[in-house]
Amino acid sequence: MTDEAANKQMLSIPNQQKLEYSAGIDGAQIWVDGFGRGINKVKGCQAKTELLAVINTGKHAAVKWVDSASVSAENPQLNEDQITAVVKARNKECADELIHVKDCRIAVNALLHSVMGKTSLEVLKADPIYEDNDKNSMDPAVTWARIMATHVLEREGPGVQKQIISVNNLLHQFTTMRQNAAVESITEHYQRRDRAKKALSTSGFDIDKLWLDSEEKRVVHFLHSLDPSRYGGLIRDVSNGVVAIPGSMTDLLTMARDRKEIAYGSHKRERTLLSDDSKAQDPLQPYEWLKLRRVGCTLGRKEGENVRAQHQDTESR
C-alpha cells in the first residue's frame, strides 16, 4: 500500500474503548452499540463505508456505479449537461474506490484488530478461522464474523449443539430480563433489552418476526418487564383495562416517565400512645399513658396540644 493510499484509508475512532471477552455477553453487546455510534461520528471515507457495511450486514460495501437515469431520479432539477457531469464525476470516484478496495479492507481489518482488548485477543487467536484470516486474506468481514461468534453466538464453543445452547441462553436472558429501577432507568433497560434482541437476531432468531410480531405484543412484553416497585400501578391499570395499552413503545416510555404514582412510606407513623417501659407488665392491667412531654414529641404540635388539654380537663375533674 502506498503512503497516499494509506492516508486515504486511514480511519481513527478517538477514545474508543477496547472489547474485552471478560466483560461477558452484555458487555460485548454494549461495546458493539458504542462502536457503531463512534463510527458514525467519523468523517466520511471509503474505509468508514466498508466498516459500517461489515458490522451492519456482515458483507463488504458495494461500489455503486451510477448512470444518467439514477442521477436524474435523485436530482430532477438538473439539466442534461449537469447530469452528464455528475455521472462522470461519480463514476470516477467509483473507479478510484475499486482500485483501492484491497487497501481499504486491509485498513478496516487492522482497525478491528486494534480495538480488541487483551482477553478478546486471547480468545480470537485460539480460533482457527480468525487466525487463518489474520495471517492471509485479512478480510474484515471474516474478522467481524469471528468476533461476534466467539463473544456472543458461539460463546459456549463451536458446533451445532453448543450454538443451540448459546441461543437458548440468549433467549432465556431476554425472556427473564427485568428492570431494577434502583440502578437502571427505563431508557437504560430499553437499550439493554434491545441489545439482547439484536444478539438473538444475529444468531438467526428474530424475536420481532417469530414471537413479538406486532407493536402491541412488544409493548405488553416490555411493560411487564418493568420494575413493579416503580411501575406497578401502571402495570396493574393496563392489565385491568383501566388504562389502554399504549399504541407504541414511544408512547409507553412517555407514559411511564410522566405518570405520577402515590408514594407510600415504608414505615407508618406509630399513633398508639403507650408506654415503652420495658418492665414486666400484667396483661390484665391497663397500659400507662406516655408523659405529656413525650406526647408532644410523638405527635404533631396541634395534636399534642389537644391531648394535653384533654389530660388537664380529666385531672381537674
Rosetta silent file (secondary structure, phi, psi, omega in degrees, C-alpha in Angstrom):
SEQUENCE: MTDEAANKQMLSIPNQQKLEYSAGIDGAQIWVDGFGRGINKVKGCQAKTELLAVINTGKHAAVKWVDSASVSAENPQLNEDQITAVVKARNKECADELIHVKDCRIAVNALLHSVMGKTSLEVLKADPIYEDNDKNSMDPAVTWARIMATHVLEREGPGVQKQIISVNNLLHQFTTMRQNAAVESITEHYQRRDRAKKALSTSGFDIDKLWLDSEEKRVVHFLHSLDPSRYGGLIRDVSNGVVAIPGSMTDLLTMARDRKEIAYGSHKRERTLLSDDSKAQDPLQPYEWLKLRRVGCTLGRKEGENVRAQHQDTESR
SCORE:     score description
SCORE:     0.000 S_00000001
   1 L     0.000  129.129  179.202    0.000    0.000    0.000 S_00000001
   2 L   -73.957  163.308  178.743    1.414    3.420   -0.995 S_00000001
   3 H   -62.079  -38.298  179.769    1.578    6.283    1.508 S_00000001
   4 H   -64.252  -43.858  179.160   -1.090    8.163   -0.453 S_00000001
   5 H   -66.040  -39.715  179.558   -3.434    5.182   -0.413 S_00000001
   6 H   -62.124  -40.658  178.911   -2.764    4.594    3.281 S_00000001
   7 H   -64.291  -37.653  179.614   -3.694    8.196    4.096 S_00000001
   8 H   -66.406  -35.088 -175.610   -6.939    7.853    2.143 S_00000001
   9 H   -94.591    3.050 -178.099   -7.905    4.705    4.044 S_00000001
  10 L   -65.226  128.613 -178.594   -6.829    5.946    7.469 S_00000001
  11 L  -134.860  123.400 -177.795   -9.658    5.503    9.953 S_00000001
  12 L  -132.831  135.174  177.397   -9.450    6.521   13.588 S_00000001
  13 L  -116.824  100.276 -175.973  -12.108    6.455   16.312 S_00000001
  14 L   -59.636  139.890  175.175  -10.949    8.678   19.194 S_00000001
  15 L    59.568   26.597  179.173  -11.366    7.352   22.745 S_00000001
  16 L   -75.234  122.669  178.774  -12.764    4.037   21.534 S_00000001
  17 L   -71.181  145.239 -179.413  -12.914    1.546   24.384 S_00000001
  18 L   -84.634  148.764  178.946  -11.477   -1.888   23.634 S_00000001
  19 E   -79.253  131.141  178.072  -13.627   -5.006   23.592 S_00000001
  20 L  -121.369  125.183  178.521  -12.921   -7.435   26.424 S_00000001
  21 H   -59.235  -34.315 -177.402  -14.176  -11.018   26.357 S_00000001
  22 H   -65.090  -14.121 -179.619  -14.171  -10.992   30.154 S_00000001
  23 H   -76.145  -10.473  177.876  -16.997   -8.394   30.138 S_00000001
  24 H    85.441 -179.489 -176.560  -19.492  -11.099   29.129 S_00000001
  25 H   -64.301  -47.177 -178.604  -22.259  -11.154   26.527 S_00000001
  26 H   -64.481  -36.489  176.588  -23.987   -7.976   27.705 S_00000001
  27 H   -63.315  -38.297  177.755  -20.638   -6.199   27.842 S_00000001
  28 H   -66.780  -39.310  179.077  -19.982   -7.263   24.242 S_00000001
  29 H   -66.198  -40.218  177.368  -23.403   -6.015   23.157 S_00000001
  30 H   -63.880  -41.664 -179.888  -22.822   -2.662   24.853 S_00000001
  31 H   -63.250  -45.362 -179.762  -19.432   -2.410   23.154 S_00000001
  32 H   -59.205  -42.945  179.371  -20.871   -3.169   19.691 S_00000001
  33 H   -63.093  -45.502  179.167  -23.526   -0.475   20.155 S_00000001
  34 H   -67.235  -35.235  178.501  -20.931    2.092   21.266 S_00000001
  35 H   -63.631  -44.481  178.100  -18.563    1.087   18.477 S_00000001
  36 H   -62.340  -40.322  178.228  -21.251    1.685   15.852 S_00000001
  37 H   -64.924  -39.103  179.367  -22.050    5.098   17.322 S_00000001
  38 H   -64.636  -40.493  179.142  -18.380    6.012   17.288 S_00000001
  39 H   -62.477  -41.019 -178.034  -18.013    5.054   13.619 S_00000001
  40 H   -61.874  -22.609 -178.795  -20.979    7.216   12.643 S_00000001
  41 L   -88.132   -6.051 -178.889  -19.207   10.265   14.067 S_00000001
  42 L   -81.075  147.416  177.653  -16.099    9.756   11.925 S_00000001
  43 L   -59.436  139.910 -176.674  -15.585   11.806    8.775 S_00000001
  44 L   -62.304  137.095  175.851  -16.824   10.003    5.665 S_00000001
  45 L  -163.583  173.655 -178.463  -14.344    7.958    3.641 S_00000001
  46 H   -62.291  -39.790 -179.564  -14.161    4.632    1.826 S_00000001
  47 H   -64.468  -38.622  177.852  -12.915    2.827    4.937 S_00000001
  48 H   -63.517  -44.050  178.906  -15.843    4.132    7.006 S_00000001
  49 H   -60.113  -43.075  179.518  -18.327    2.926    4.383 S_00000001
  50 H   -64.577  -44.847 -177.693  -16.684   -0.508    4.357 S_00000001
  51 H   -64.273  -43.443  178.537  -16.626   -0.782    8.155 S_00000001
  52 H   -62.883  -40.470  178.661  -20.295    0.189    8.536 S_00000001
  53 H   -62.960  -41.947 -177.673  -21.290   -2.343    5.874 S_00000001
  54 H   -64.964  -47.951 -175.474  -19.323   -5.087    7.626 S_00000001
  55 H   -77.781  -23.109 -178.682  -20.730   -4.541   11.136 S_00000001
  56 H   -92.806  -30.846 -176.377  -24.319   -3.886    9.966 S_00000001
  57 H  -121.934  -15.880 -175.648  -24.677   -6.511    7.229 S_00000001
  58 L    77.933    7.761 -178.075  -21.688   -8.805    7.582 S_00000001
  59 L  -125.834  164.937  178.274  -20.817   -8.057    3.954 S_00000001
  60 L   -74.056  153.880  175.126  -18.453   -5.758    2.094 S_00000001
  61 L   -68.866  138.504  179.477  -19.562   -2.354    0.870 S_00000001
  62 L   -89.147  143.662  174.216  -20.568   -2.393   -2.782 S_00000001
  63 L   -79.639  118.656 -171.952  -19.089    0.051   -5.292 S_00000001
  64 L   -98.640   94.492  175.438  -22.138    1.973   -6.512 S_00000001
  65 L   -73.846  151.687 -178.167  -21.807    2.924  -10.141 S_00000001
  66 L  -124.165  162.533  174.348  -24.345    5.433  -11.468 S_00000001
  67 L  -136.421  178.369 -176.004  -25.975    6.238  -14.782 S_00000001
  68 H   -60.525  -39.350 -177.479  -27.994    9.111  -16.193 S_00000001
  69 H   -64.406  -44.520 -178.149  -31.329    7.617  -15.119 S_00000001
  70 H   -68.897  -39.598  178.586  -30.349    7.188  -11.455 S_00000001
  71 H   -66.808  -40.183  179.172  -28.798   10.646  -11.204 S_00000001
  72 H   -64.426  -37.926  179.945  -31.840   12.219  -12.879 S_00000001
  73 H   -66.899  -36.725  179.567  -34.183   10.432  -10.460 S_00000001
  74 H   -77.428  -29.884 -176.137  -32.215   11.746   -7.458 S_00000001
  75 L  -132.672   73.562 -176.441  -31.808   15.255   -8.886 S_00000001
  76 L   -63.993  -15.693 -178.143  -34.766   16.087  -11.167 S_00000001
  77 L   -80.211  -11.379 -177.559  -33.767   19.763  -11.238 S_00000001
  78 L   -80.131  145.810  174.647  -30.563   19.066  -13.221 S_00000001
  79 L   -87.668 -179.712 -173.986  -30.377   19.522  -16.970 S_00000001
  80 H   -63.039  -42.212  179.796  -28.784   17.021  -19.354 S_00000001
  81 H   -64.510  -40.544  179.436  -25.307   18.572  -19.301 S_00000001
  82 H   -65.922  -40.519  178.508  -25.278   18.689  -15.493 S_00000001
  83 H   -61.510  -43.284  178.906  -26.417   15.074  -15.263 S_00000001
  84 H   -61.167  -40.807  179.972  -23.620   14.007  -17.616 S_00000001
  85 H   -66.174  -40.195  179.773  -21.065   15.868  -15.493 S_00000001
  86 H   -66.299  -43.230  179.227  -22.341   14.250  -12.267 S_00000001
  87 H   -59.663  -43.582 -178.933  -22.282   10.771  -13.801 S_00000001
  88 H   -64.351  -44.323 -178.244  -18.723   11.284  -14.948 S_00000001
  89 H   -66.618  -44.026 -177.866  -17.551   12.598  -11.545 S_00000001
  90 H   -67.732  -42.109  179.845  -19.248    9.877   -9.507 S_00000001
  91 H   -68.189  -26.348  173.419  -18.054    7.053  -11.687 S_00000001
  92 H   -66.231  -40.808  177.093  -14.537    8.433  -11.432 S_00000001
  93 H   -64.210  -40.719  178.923  -14.881    8.139   -7.636 S_00000001
  94 H   -62.958  -40.083  178.687  -16.220    4.599   -8.029 S_00000001
  95 H   -63.122  -40.529  178.526  -13.250    3.669  -10.201 S_00000001
  96 H   -64.544  -40.878  178.009  -10.890    5.039   -7.547 S_00000001
  97 H   -62.766  -42.519 -178.881  -12.703    3.026   -4.846 S_00000001
  98 H   -62.660  -38.581  179.062  -12.473   -0.130   -6.930 S_00000001
  99 H   -63.342  -36.126 -173.942   -8.724    0.344   -7.366 S_00000001
 100 L  -103.949   17.708 -179.075   -8.243    0.688   -3.603 S_00000001
 101 H   -57.426  -46.771 -177.527  -10.728   -1.988   -2.420 S_00000001
 102 H   -64.577  -44.849  177.716   -7.993   -4.287   -1.165 S_00000001
 103 H   -59.273  -41.136 -179.136   -6.138   -1.483    0.628 S_00000001
 104 H   -62.434  -46.023 -178.221   -9.406   -0.382    2.198 S_00000001
 105 H   -65.715  -37.685  177.460  -10.248   -3.861    3.503 S_00000001
 106 H   -64.732  -40.911  179.683   -6.798   -4.352    4.975 S_00000001
 107 H   -64.681  -41.461  179.560   -7.072   -0.992    6.761 S_00000001
 108 H   -67.089  -40.304  178.521  -10.501   -1.876    8.193 S_00000001
 109 H   -62.402  -40.479  178.447   -9.250   -5.277    9.302 S_00000001
 110 H   -64.141  -38.106  178.506   -6.318   -3.613   11.073 S_00000001
 111 H   -64.111  -44.873  179.119   -8.708   -1.254   12.846 S_00000001
 112 H   -59.550  -40.167  178.151  -10.850   -4.144   14.091 S_00000001
 113 H   -64.451  -37.403 -175.694   -7.730   -5.842   15.437 S_00000001
 114 H   -71.052  -21.116 -178.074   -6.639   -2.638   17.192 S_00000001
 115 L   -97.752   11.325  174.866   -9.895   -2.300   19.172 S_00000001
 116 E   -90.380  133.582  177.746   -9.661   -5.780   20.694 S_00000001
 117 L   -81.778  179.666 -175.127   -8.618   -5.947   24.326 S_00000001
 118 H   -59.858  -49.454 -177.003   -6.253   -8.474   25.880 S_00000001
 119 H   -68.197  -30.760  178.169   -8.865  -11.081   26.843 S_00000001
 120 H   -71.193  -42.060  179.320  -10.555  -10.786   23.441 S_00000001
 121 H   -64.050  -36.566  178.368   -7.303  -11.269   21.532 S_00000001
 122 H   -61.229  -41.770  179.818   -6.527  -14.367   23.602 S_00000001
 123 H   -70.733  -43.674 -177.326   -9.859  -15.907   22.577 S_00000001
 124 H   -66.476  -38.984 -178.843   -9.608  -14.845   18.919 S_00000001
 125 H   -68.924  -18.586  175.831   -6.057  -16.141   18.475 S_00000001
 126 L   -87.065   -6.001  179.312   -7.262  -19.536   19.649 S_00000001
 127 L   -90.726  117.200 -174.759   -9.922  -19.505   16.921 S_00000001
 128 H   -62.458  -34.390 -179.186   -8.512  -21.235   13.778 S_00000001
 129 H   -68.370  -45.494  178.296  -10.739  -19.339   11.316 S_00000001
 130 H   -61.571  -45.708 -175.816   -9.770  -15.949   12.735 S_00000001
 131 H   -63.921  -41.713  179.160   -6.094  -16.871   12.877 S_00000001
 132 H   -64.988  -41.622  179.273   -6.011  -18.114    9.272 S_00000001
 133 H   -66.327  -39.082 -178.277   -7.783  -14.980    8.034 S_00000001
 134 H   -67.622  -30.278 -179.782   -5.487  -12.699   10.030 S_00000001
 135 H   -84.364  -26.794 -172.318   -2.404  -14.322    8.521 S_00000001
 136 L  -115.546  -85.377 -170.810   -3.616  -14.495    4.918 S_00000001
 137 L   -76.309  -26.590 -178.857   -6.579  -12.654    3.387 S_00000001
 138 L    52.820   47.316 -179.439   -7.161  -10.142    6.236 S_00000001
 139 L   -84.833  118.558 -177.458  -10.830   -9.912    5.281 S_00000001
 140 H   -65.561  -27.925  177.985  -12.683   -7.605    7.738 S_00000001
 141 H   -65.687  -40.218  177.127  -15.996   -9.399    7.127 S_00000001
 142 H   -68.393  -42.633  179.024  -14.463  -12.672    8.323 S_00000001
 143 H   -58.746  -47.115 -179.157  -12.798  -10.923   11.263 S_00000001
 144 H   -64.682  -40.335  179.532  -16.073   -9.339   12.361 S_00000001
 145 H   -61.533  -39.363  179.403  -17.951  -12.631   11.979 S_00000001
 146 H   -73.671  -32.251  175.368  -15.438  -14.384   14.245 S_00000001
 147 H   -62.186  -48.055 -179.411  -15.568  -11.554   16.803 S_00000001
 148 H   -66.525  -38.402 -179.101  -19.360  -11.901   17.028 S_00000001
 149 H   -65.656  -50.201 -176.058  -19.189  -15.695   17.060 S_00000001
 150 H   -70.823  -30.041 -176.094  -16.602  -16.003   19.832 S_00000001
 151 H   -94.374  -22.936 -176.803  -18.051  -13.226   22.002 S_00000001
 152 H  -130.599  -63.456 -166.888  -21.791  -13.811   21.538 S_00000001
 153 H   -74.285  -36.457 -179.104  -23.051  -16.548   19.211 S_00000001
 154 L  -118.348   36.557 -176.243  -20.610  -19.362   19.959 S_00000001
 155 L   -62.125  -28.727  177.322  -19.602  -18.321   23.437 S_00000001
 156 L   -79.853   -9.766 -178.996  -20.241  -21.878   24.641 S_00000001
 157 L   123.457  165.328  179.747  -17.988  -23.155   21.848 S_00000001
 158 L   -75.558  168.508  179.976  -18.323  -24.171   18.173 S_00000001
 159 L   104.226  152.236 -175.106  -20.649  -26.900   16.908 S_00000001
 160 H   -60.779  -46.580 -176.531  -24.409  -27.197   16.464 S_00000001
 161 H   -61.076  -44.600 -178.359  -25.158  -28.351   19.998 S_00000001
 162 H   -72.339  -29.064  174.802  -23.217  -25.550   21.646 S_00000001
 163 H   -66.659  -39.506  177.198  -24.690  -22.982   19.269 S_00000001
 164 H   -62.632  -41.751  177.807  -28.159  -24.160   20.309 S_00000001
 165 H   -61.692  -41.876  179.254  -27.147  -23.778   23.957 S_00000001
 166 H   -62.146  -44.247  179.294  -25.900  -20.243   23.261 S_00000001
 167 H   -65.154  -40.717  177.529  -29.173  -19.290   21.552 S_00000001
 168 H   -59.895  -41.757  179.375  -31.145  -20.852   24.420 S_00000001
 169 H   -64.979  -41.315  177.906  -29.139  -18.800   26.908 S_00000001
 170 H   -64.427  -41.521 -179.500  -29.725  -15.615   24.916 S_00000001
 171 H   -66.988  -40.817  177.176  -33.439  -16.349   24.667 S_00000001
 172 H   -63.577  -41.108  178.523  -33.663  -17.090   28.398 S_00000001
 173 H   -59.933  -41.229 -178.089  -31.777  -13.869   29.123 S_00000001
 174 H   -70.550  -47.413 -174.363  -34.275  -11.915   27.027 S_00000001
 175 H   -69.673  -27.192 -178.956  -37.468  -13.518   28.348 S_00000001
 176 L   -99.548    4.404 -176.933  -36.450  -13.210   32.017 S_00000001
 177 L   -65.291  126.823  179.790  -34.993   -9.719   31.737 S_00000001
 178 L  -131.833  146.325  178.970  -36.384   -7.425   34.427 S_00000001
 179 L   -81.589  142.145  169.492  -35.667   -3.827   35.269 S_00000001
 180 L  -114.546   98.545 -173.070  -34.202   -2.820   38.606 S_00000001
 181 L   -61.653  -18.057 -178.861  -35.295    0.809   38.923 S_00000001
 182 L   -71.104  -26.672 -176.342  -32.829    1.385   41.761 S_00000001
 183 L  -126.444   -3.555 -173.751  -29.847    1.072   39.420 S_00000001
 184 L  -142.333  125.574  176.871  -31.307    1.290   35.910 S_00000001
 185 L   -74.465  167.491 -179.840  -33.525    3.914   34.253 S_00000001
 186 H   -65.421  -33.041  177.645  -36.340    2.867   31.943 S_00000001
 187 H   -68.425  -42.158  177.855  -34.291    4.081   28.948 S_00000001
 188 H   -64.008  -38.733  177.396  -31.260    2.036   30.010 S_00000001
 189 H   -64.357  -41.698  178.853  -33.494   -1.004   30.461 S_00000001
 190 H   -62.425  -42.114  179.762  -34.942   -0.485   26.975 S_00000001
 191 H   -66.786  -39.539  178.528  -31.443   -0.256   25.479 S_00000001
 192 H   -64.459  -40.356  178.491  -30.292   -3.402   27.308 S_00000001
 193 H   -66.460  -38.596  179.630  -33.351   -5.260   26.051 S_00000001
 194 H   -66.471  -36.822  177.467  -32.749   -4.011   22.514 S_00000001
 195 H   -64.292  -39.134  178.070  -29.163   -5.279   22.619 S_00000001
 196 H   -64.619  -38.293  177.286  -30.393   -8.716   23.633 S_00000001
 197 H   -64.213  -40.905  179.906  -32.820   -8.703   20.702 S_00000001
 198 H   -65.431  -39.225  178.742  -30.037   -7.805   18.281 S_00000001
 199 H   -63.317  -41.611  177.386  -27.857  -10.616   19.591 S_00000001
 200 H   -64.887  -41.275  179.812  -30.702  -13.091   19.048 S_00000001
 201 H   -63.126  -40.586  178.437  -31.343  -11.702   15.580 S_00000001
 202 H   -63.484  -31.782  179.991  -27.670  -12.096   14.682 S_00000001
 203 L   -81.067   -3.690  178.065  -27.870  -15.734   15.797 S_00000001
 204 L   103.457    0.838  179.356  -30.803  -16.324   13.441 S_00000001
 205 L  -112.234   97.314 -177.346  -33.680  -15.974   15.943 S_00000001
 206 L   -88.335  103.735 -177.698  -35.554  -12.776   15.125 S_00000001
 207 H   -55.243  -42.754 -174.606  -37.803  -12.042   18.110 S_00000001
 208 H   -72.086  -12.592  177.388  -39.837   -9.425   16.223 S_00000001
 209 H  -106.332  -35.217 -173.713  -40.738  -11.887   13.468 S_00000001
 210 H   -94.306  -17.226 -176.182  -41.030  -15.194   15.281 S_00000001
 211 L  -138.318  -71.767 -178.942  -42.685  -14.125   18.539 S_00000001
 212 L   -85.885   71.381 -170.428  -43.352  -10.448   19.244 S_00000001
 213 L   -92.347   17.422  173.380  -44.614   -9.840   15.720 S_00000001
 214 L  -145.069  157.263 -179.113  -46.804   -6.798   16.443 S_00000001
 215 H   -64.141  -35.584  179.483  -46.263   -3.488   18.190 S_00000001
 216 H   -62.555  -42.851  178.857  -48.949   -4.342   20.750 S_00000001
 217 H   -64.508  -40.598 -179.583  -47.144   -7.555   21.728 S_00000001
 218 H   -65.608  -39.536  179.678  -43.835   -5.720   22.021 S_00000001
 219 H   -64.789  -47.225 -178.376  -45.416   -3.024   24.197 S_00000001
 220 H   -63.385  -42.745 -179.884  -47.098   -5.547   26.527 S_00000001
 221 H   -63.096  -43.094  179.512  -43.937   -7.615   26.863 S_00000001
 222 H   -67.507  -39.797  179.434  -41.827   -4.571   27.698 S_00000001
 223 H   -56.700  -44.975 -176.657  -44.433   -3.247   30.149 S_00000001
 224 L   -79.449   -0.799  173.942  -44.341   -6.465   32.177 S_00000001
 225 L   -95.931   -4.023 -179.290  -40.533   -6.371   32.294 S_00000001
 226 L   -75.496  158.508 -178.854  -40.566   -3.065   34.190 S_00000001
 227 L   -66.552  116.072 -178.384  -39.789   -2.840   37.887 S_00000001
 228 H   -65.214  -24.164  178.581  -43.103   -3.432   39.748 S_00000001
 229 H   -70.572  -21.823  179.827  -41.922   -1.388   42.723 S_00000001
 230 H  -105.714  -36.867 -175.300  -41.729    1.660   40.454 S_00000001
 231 H  -119.869   20.451 -179.123  -44.284    0.956   37.717 S_00000001
 232 H   -58.502  -38.703  179.986  -46.618   -1.496   39.489 S_00000001
 233 H   -63.624  -42.940  178.993  -49.540    0.935   39.300 S_00000001
 234 H   -65.760  -43.680  178.850  -49.183    1.360   35.545 S_00000001
 235 H   -60.665  -43.513  179.640  -48.836   -2.397   35.008 S_00000001
 236 H   -63.776  -45.346 -176.730  -51.961   -3.016   37.118 S_00000001
 237 H   -66.166  -39.210  177.829  -54.036   -0.347   35.376 S_00000001
 238 H   -69.379  -40.659 -179.639  -53.142   -1.582   31.883 S_00000001
 239 H   -63.334  -36.218 -178.563  -53.736   -5.226   32.891 S_00000001
 240 L   -89.247    0.792  177.687  -57.175   -4.358   34.297 S_00000001
 241 L    79.987    6.539  177.223  -58.165   -2.228   31.308 S_00000001
 242 L   -67.798  -38.755  176.640  -58.275    0.992   33.346 S_00000001
 243 L  -117.392  132.879 -179.436  -55.593    2.415   31.042 S_00000001
 244 L   -66.724  150.268  176.483  -55.497    1.461   27.361 S_00000001
 245 L   -63.007  125.371 -179.978  -52.445   -0.382   26.037 S_00000001
 246 L   -55.444  145.993 -174.977  -50.090    2.299   24.633 S_00000001
 247 L   -73.941  -18.739 -178.703  -50.011    2.366   20.842 S_00000001
 248 L  -154.684  168.439  177.266  -46.227    2.214   20.536 S_00000001
 249 H   -62.666  -36.982  178.472  -43.047    1.771   22.537 S_00000001
 250 H   -61.932  -42.487  178.662  -42.520    5.532   22.391 S_00000001
 251 H   -63.676  -40.361  179.826  -45.988    6.100   23.890 S_00000001
 252 H   -64.882  -44.784  179.533  -45.259    3.585   26.644 S_00000001
 253 H   -61.639  -41.812  179.083  -41.923    5.183   27.527 S_00000001
 254 H   -64.898  -44.918 -179.798  -43.553    8.626   27.641 S_00000001
 255 H   -62.379  -42.624 -179.022  -46.466    7.380   29.770 S_00000001
 256 H   -65.506  -39.107 -179.636  -44.128    5.623   32.202 S_00000001
 257 H   -70.103  -38.619 -173.723  -41.916    8.701   32.591 S_00000001
 258 H   -84.971  -20.280 -175.258  -44.815   11.140   33.036 S_00000001
 259 L   -68.795  136.951  178.894  -47.007    9.031   35.310 S_00000001
 260 L  -111.790  116.990  178.360  -47.021   10.057   38.957 S_00000001
 261 L   -93.306  150.983  175.344  -47.668    7.298   41.474 S_00000001
 262 L   -73.374  125.614 -176.983  -48.827    7.926   45.038 S_00000001
 263 L   -88.398  126.380  175.656  -45.821    7.391   47.274 S_00000001
 264 L  -111.478  128.848  179.677  -46.384    5.326   50.392 S_00000001
 265 L   -68.479  153.119 -179.232  -43.729    5.365   53.071 S_00000001
 266 L   -76.501  -16.948  179.882  -42.288    2.062   54.157 S_00000001
 267 L  -127.331  118.563  176.523  -42.899    2.911   57.826 S_00000001
 268 L   -79.365  145.951 -178.647  -46.242    4.179   59.084 S_00000001
 269 L   -72.013  129.158 -179.424  -46.072    6.622   61.987 S_00000001
 270 L   -70.839  125.347 -176.850  -46.964    4.927   65.219 S_00000001
 271 L  -107.662   -8.605 -178.234  -50.059    6.592   66.683 S_00000001
 272 L   -77.317  124.601 -175.303  -50.626    4.404   69.790 S_00000001
 273 L   -96.512   74.412  179.513  -49.658    6.363   72.891 S_00000001
 274 E  -114.807  154.636  178.413  -48.434    3.579   75.117 S_00000001
 275 L   -66.882  141.820  177.212  -45.530    3.470   77.464 S_00000001
 276 L  -101.505   21.008 -179.371  -42.417    1.872   76.047 S_00000001
 277 L   -63.526  131.391 -175.023  -41.248    0.928   79.513 S_00000001
 278 L   -83.439   -1.259 -177.655  -39.535   -2.457   79.302 S_00000001
 279 L   -68.206  158.105 -178.200  -40.556   -3.563   82.798 S_00000001
 280 L   -60.494  140.551 -175.038  -42.827   -6.561   83.200 S_00000001
 281 L  -129.589  127.843  174.743  -46.468   -5.668   82.657 S_00000001
 282 L   -67.431  120.911 -177.543  -49.531   -7.549   83.875 S_00000001
 283 L   -61.931  -18.188 -179.935  -51.587   -8.144   80.694 S_00000001
 284 L   -88.754  -11.117  179.984  -54.804   -7.554   82.669 S_00000001
 285 L   -91.927  145.741  178.992  -53.684   -4.144   83.876 S_00000001
 286 L   -67.306  147.561  178.179  -54.150   -1.050   81.671 S_00000001
 287 L   -74.297  149.910  178.878  -51.045    0.365   79.975 S_00000001
 288 L   -75.136  146.102  171.925  -49.639    3.643   81.215 S_00000001
 289 E   -76.446  147.917  174.891  -50.085    6.802   79.162 S_00000001
 290 L   -65.953  152.308  176.435  -46.939    8.477   77.926 S_00000001
 291 L   -64.789  151.762 -174.656  -45.857   11.570   79.758 S_00000001
 292 H   -59.539  -37.095 -178.794  -47.135   14.784   78.203 S_00000001
 293 H   -62.176  -38.584 -179.241  -43.651   15.946   77.267 S_00000001
 294 H   -76.223  -28.152  176.676  -43.122   12.740   75.225 S_00000001
 295 H   -62.530  -43.107 -178.862  -46.581   13.015   73.691 S_00000001
 296 H   -61.848  -30.729  179.110  -45.662   16.363   72.211 S_00000001
 297 H   -77.272  -33.426 -175.713  -42.618   14.821   70.550 S_00000001
 298 H   -76.317  -41.608 -178.198  -44.548   11.868   69.169 S_00000001
 299 L   -96.798  172.003  172.737  -47.488   13.814   67.723 S_00000001
 300 L   -68.920  169.193 -174.870  -47.700   16.956   65.719 S_00000001
 301 H   -61.228  -46.892 -175.672  -47.878   20.267   67.578 S_00000001
 302 H   -68.263  -42.184  179.608  -51.640   20.741   67.262 S_00000001
 303 H   -64.053  -38.289  179.011  -52.442   17.127   68.134 S_00000001
 304 H   -63.339  -40.737  178.695  -50.142   17.325   71.168 S_00000001
 305 H   -63.497  -38.975  179.588  -51.902   20.446   72.443 S_00000001
 306 H   -64.828  -41.940  179.685  -55.289   18.692   72.142 S_00000001
 307 H   -64.685  -43.134  179.713  -54.058   15.679   74.121 S_00000001
 308 H   -63.056  -38.679 -179.875  -52.594   17.910   76.848 S_00000001
 309 H   -65.033  -42.553  179.218  -55.864   19.858   77.108 S_00000001
 310 H   -64.380  -37.483 -179.350  -57.877   16.646   77.454 S_00000001
 311 H   -66.848  -43.065  179.275  -55.489   15.389   80.127 S_00000001
 312 H   -64.089  -37.496  179.848  -55.716   18.638   82.137 S_00000001
 313 H   -65.718  -38.669  178.927  -59.511   18.530   81.914 S_00000001
 314 H   -65.252  -41.627 -178.276  -59.528   14.953   83.265 S_00000001
 315 H   -67.777  -36.088 -179.234  -57.274   15.899   86.179 S_00000001
 316 H   -66.272  -28.463  178.315  -59.441   18.932   87.101 S_00000001
 317 L   -74.660    0.000    0.000  -62.446   16.633   87.435 S_00000001
